């Protein structure tokens, strides 16, 4: 099953996006580089928001990234996930940013393969605040294989 088919099987749909103030996914050479995509879920991990809620917020960011990639590239097929940067709105004593960003990584593993094209490098960092009060922001780099 192709990545596009796997995403559709998961119920993901990728609506056409109108160009905005910034480019959500830019191609350079054989790379697709996304802007940071923020969760609709607002809040701060370690201050009333659970890790499980953060995981769902990170997954939501990954879905938004995939929508931008499809809008720029036309499909999820023929891509390899290279790198994720996950930013977590968290208190100073919260240390489970990596568990939160697993929400994005797990979705990409499910669609692209955990040991193949979805096997990626990643950073997960804590921030004192994110734009619009979002709980999570994620950006990604994909390689166009074909």
N, C-alpha and C positions, 0 to 999 in steps of 0.2 A: 504494500500500500504506500502511495506517495505521501509526502508531508502535507500537501494540499488536501488530499483525501482524508488523512488522519485528522486534520483540523476540522474539516467539515463533519466527520463522524462524531467529533466532540461537541458539535453544535455551534462552532464558531463561524460567524459570517463577517465579511469584510466589506463594509459599505464604502462607496466612493467618497473621497474627501476632497473638499474644495481647498485650493491653495490658501494658506494663511500668512501670517506675519513672518513666520520662520518655516524653513523646509524641515519637515518631520523625518525625512529619509533622503539622503543625498548619495548619489553614486559617484565614486572616483575609482577609475580603473576597474578592477574586479571586486571592489568592496562596496557594500551598502552600510552607511553609518547613520544611525538614528539619533535624533534629538532625545533628550530626556522626556519620558512619558510619565505623567503623574497619576496617581490613583485618585478616584473620586472620593474614596474614604479619607476623611480628615482625622487628624489626631496625632498623638505622640505615644510611641511605644515606651512602656515603663511608667506611664501616667494614665492608667485606666484602660489602655488598649492592650489586648492580649496578643501573644505571638501568633495564634491562629488567625486573628483578624488581620495582622500584618502579612501573613502568608497569602491570604486572599487578596489583599491590596497589591502585593507584588505580582500575583498571577494576573490581576486585572491590568497592570502595567504591561506585562508581556503580551496580553491579547491586543492592547492598543498598539504596541510595537509591531506585531504581526500585521495588523491592519495597515499601518503606514508602509511596511515592506511590500505588501501586496499592491498597494496603490502605486508605489514607485517601480516595482519590478514585474507586476502582473501575476505572480504566482509565488508560492513557497517552495516549489520544486526547484531542484538544482542549486540549493543553498546549503552552506555549512555555517553553523553558529561559531564564531571565533571568540567573542568576549562580551561579557555583561559587566556593567557598573551599576550596583544597587545602592541607593541612598535611602537611609531610614531615619525618619523624624523621631528622635529618641532622647530620653533623659540622659544625663551624664553617667548614671550608674547602670543603664541598660547595656548588656553585652551580648545579646543574641541576634545581632543584625544578620549574621550569616544564616540563621534559621529562618528569618523573615524572607530573605531573598531566595531561599529555596523554592518559594512559591513561583517565581519566574523561571528558575532553572528547571524545576520539575516539569512545567508545561512544555518547555523547549525540548527536554529529554523525551517526553511522550510523543511529540510531533516529529522530531528529527532523529530520534534514537539516542539512547543514553551513552552508548559506547561508540557511536559512529558520528554522523554529522551534527548531532546535538551536544557532543562532548566539548565543553567550552571552558575557557579561562574566565575567572570572575573575581571581582572585588565587591565587598559589602562593607559599607561605611555608615557610621552614625553621624547625624547632623542635628544641630540645635533647632533648625527650622527649615522647611522646604516651601517652595512657592505655593501659594493659596492654602497653606496649612495642610497640604497633602501628607498622608502617612508615609508614602513610599514614592520614590522616583527611580526609574530604571532606563538605562540607555544600552544600546547593543551595536555590535559590529558583525556583519555577515560577509562571507566570501561567496561570490558567484562562481560556482564550479564549472558551469557550462555556458 
